[in-house]
Amino acid sequence: MAYLAGDRGRCHDVSPLPDDDRRPLTGITLKVAAVCAFVAMSTFIKASGEVPPGQIVFFRSLFAVIPVVAVMVFRRELAVAFRTSRPLSHIARGVVGVIAMGLGFFALTRLPLPEWIAINYAQPLIVVMLSALVFGETVRIFRWGAVVVGLIGVTIISWPKLTLLSSGADLGRGEALGVLAALVGAVVSAVAMLLVRRLVKTEGSPTIVFWFSVTATVAGLLTLPFGWAALAPLQAVMLVMAGLCGGVGQILMTESYRHADMSTIAPFEYTSMLLGIAIGYTVFGDIPTIHVIVGGAIVVGAGLFIIWREHRLGLERGAARRVTPPQG
């Protein structure tokens, strides 16, 4: 599931339990619960109608703070969240993340839910590409191959909508713009993920979460002069629920990584596709096309291969460290 830059990646800097206390089944359960919370968030946003993206960002960010701050207070981490030596880095990460969220929400209001979820699976593939091209990380032929295959899957999903750019149908044009927004949003979200990778080297999770929440809320509010929609009571309730679900999803995802290795629980992120198809059909009447099914399967397969490959490389590096005598 694409949680957008405001959701995915905030929770990588967690303190894992000792090996003897780790509970993989608990981690998997929490991960699936987090996926359910994020799919619920997306469902509420989509059901609220074509609300301006900045307005959605504001509601999503403001009300997500409530459960997150509640947990920080319970753990006595709130004071820590205020302190940072890198405020400009947090602001830069927040601005990039807000842009990704806005593009993603714009796309969500114009695309079927399963299609939106499938296209956003491109984000981890783009992270691999940018890690190699921008930060010089070593990415060998196997992962490059998986990235290429995954992007072919994204193309299969997107192509029918993109071809509608040349047609005069308003609906087609709206869906085509939604696909373009989702694709650009996935790229921007990948950039935000890389910024988070740099932040977690010196900053704790409470600090990263708090600063992003504040930045996103302020940025969303600044879009007010550009025209917010007059919300019906039901729309407002849905946007509030979306924010609360997003905050709960963050907490559950954080906890899942405390109980199990990332390589163990990461594949369960793809349960969002099944949930998206089920909710899309029952709530919105969306029937997944053959392009979504085939392309989605290809993208999921590529993502799973990258997860497996990262796990294998981690084991190999660990084994090398164990057998290599200390130098000097």
Stockholm file with secondary structure:
# STOCKHOLM 1.0

chainA/1-328         MAYLAGDRGRCHDVSPLPDDDRRPLTGITLKVAAVCAFVAMSTFIKASGEVPPGQIVFFRSLFAVIPVVAVMVFRRELAVAFRTSRPLSHIARGVVGVIAMGLGFFALTRLPLPEWIAINYAQPLIVVMLSALVFGETVRIFRWGAVVVGLIGVTIISWPKLTLLSSGADLGRGEALGVLAALVGAVVSAVAMLLVRRLVKTEGSPTIVFWFSVTATVAGLLTLPFGWAALAPLQAVMLVMAGLCGGVGQILMTESYRHADMSTIAPFEYTSMLLGIAIGYTVFGDIPTIHVIVGGAIVVGAGLFIIWREHRLGLERGAARRVTPPQG
#=GR chainA/1-328 SS CCCCTTTTTTTSSCCCCCGGGCCHHHHHHHHHHHHHHHHHHHHHHHHTCSCCHHHHHHHHHHHHHHHHHHHHHHTTCHHHHHCCSCHHHHHHHHHHHHHHHHHHHHHHTTSCHHHHHHHHTHHHHHHHHHHHHTTCCCCCHHHHHHHHHHHHHHHHHHHHHHGGGGSCCHHHHHHHHHHHHHHHHHHHHHHHHHHHHHHTTTCCHHHHHHHHHHHHHHHHHTTGGGTCCCCCHHHHHHHHHHHHHHHHHHHHHHHHHHHSCHHHHGGGGGHHHHHHHHHHHHHHCCCCCHHHHHHHHHHHHHHHHHHHHHHHHHHHHHHHHHHSCCCC
#=GC SS_cons         CCCCTTTTTTTSSCCCCCGGGCCHHHHHHHHHHHHHHHHHHHHHHHHTCSCCHHHHHHHHHHHHHHHHHHHHHHTTCHHHHHCCSCHHHHHHHHHHHHHHHHHHHHHHTTSCHHHHHHHHTHHHHHHHHHHHHTTCCCCCHHHHHHHHHHHHHHHHHHHHHHGGGGSCCHHHHHHHHHHHHHHHHHHHHHHHHHHHHHHTTTCCHHHHHHHHHHHHHHHHHTTGGGTCCCCCHHHHHHHHHHHHHHHHHHHHHHHHHHHSCHHHHGGGGGHHHHHHHHHHHHHHCCCCCHHHHHHHHHHHHHHHHHHHHHHHHHHHHHHHHHHSCCCC
//
